[in-house]
Amino acid sequence: MRRLQLSFCLVLVCCSAVVCPRAPAESASGQIGIFEDHTDVGTVLHPGSVDYDRAKQAYTISGSGENMWFAADAFQFLWKKMSGDVTLTADISFLTKTGNEHKKAALMLRQTLDADSVYADIALHASGMTSLQFRDEKGAITREIQSSLSAPKRLRITKRGDYVYMSLGDSDLKVAGGWIRIPLQGPFYVGLGVCSHDKDVVEQAVFSNVELTQPPALASKPTLYSTLETVDVASADRKVSYLAQGRFEAPNWTRDGNAFLFNRDGHIERLEIGTDQPSVTPALPIAAITITVFLLTRRNSLSVTTRRATASRRFMSSPSPEALRAASRRSRLPTGMGGRRMAKRWPTWASVMATLIFMRFPPPAAKRRG
């Protein structure tokens, strides 16, 4: 699978007539809200900064940098050192709509402050695209898993054991995919990052309602989720097409490439490209095909056996080998459309034609009551 384009745009506009004074961020070596420090990672031409609003518990981060991609990153990073399982959640918005459409504001887990460090983040782009980006080896190329949701207001990155996944939404966060294995060893950095995607420009993003917690060990059985993703063959980047709680399997493309088919709960479901909810395909054509194949197989077997038995009885008095071979050849030869063999099988062929017609022109789905 390697094709998919999904988009959904939500523009958030904030207006306020009240201006609250902001306390400048503490020194680069002091506590900044719930975080310990901030620094520029990689090569940046313009130093970044952090402005912390105690009243709103909001962080305005200014950052430059060419990119957070490929084998090296360049951005401003507000961080805290932690270990174990971690959950970082925040509302994210950009102060301006100008600049590069791929400027990023991110929730990040990072092994070191080196430019080519192992890391995982949820990056919100100015275009609305939201991805779980990761580098699973030091100096390796960054990969990503694009969410099907565009421009979410609230984002969460969760680390459980060696695996990381993302949750997105507006007020109600929902699991959005990921589940990638990132080898973060010992203490690592957790924090907020901003990259302008233009080395000559400084961009700003606001992180509000920030929550940094260490979730307790699971007290109950984990919840199973299944995800349908497409994979770009050239880059190995992935994109979430559909995610749901429970199990579904055996995905495939339709012949025209406009939809996916997969199995769930004994049904074949169809997901049109550009939609987020699959529909159940009618079950009757599948049953009809199965019955038709069974009838054809059974009739062929009985017909050939009966003719061979008749041919054998016909030559019981003096069955020469040549005569038996001729009878066997005759029993395998098909007759014409108007022949006796077709006439005896008209119910089977009628069921085949009815099945094909039903599959070509399915009846409208029945409306549910209530």
Secondary structure, DSSP 4 states (H G I P E B T S, - for coil): ----------------S-----EEPPPTTS-BTTB-EEEEES--SS--EEEEETTTTEEEEEE--S-EETTEE-EEEEEEEE-SSEEEEEEEEES-S-S-TT-EEEEEEES-SSTT--EEEEEEETTS-EEEEEE-STTPPPEEEE-S--S-SEEEEEEETTEEEEEEESSS-EEEEEEEE----SSEEEEEEEE-SSTT--EEEEEEEEEEE-PPPP-SPPPPEEEEEEE-TTT--EEEEEEEES--EEEEE-TTSSEEEEEETTEEEEEETT-SS-EEPPSHHHHHHHHHHHHHHHHHHHHHHHHHHHHHHHTSSS--HHHHHHHHHHHHSPP-TTSHHHHHTHHHHHHHHHHHHHHHSPPPPPPPP-
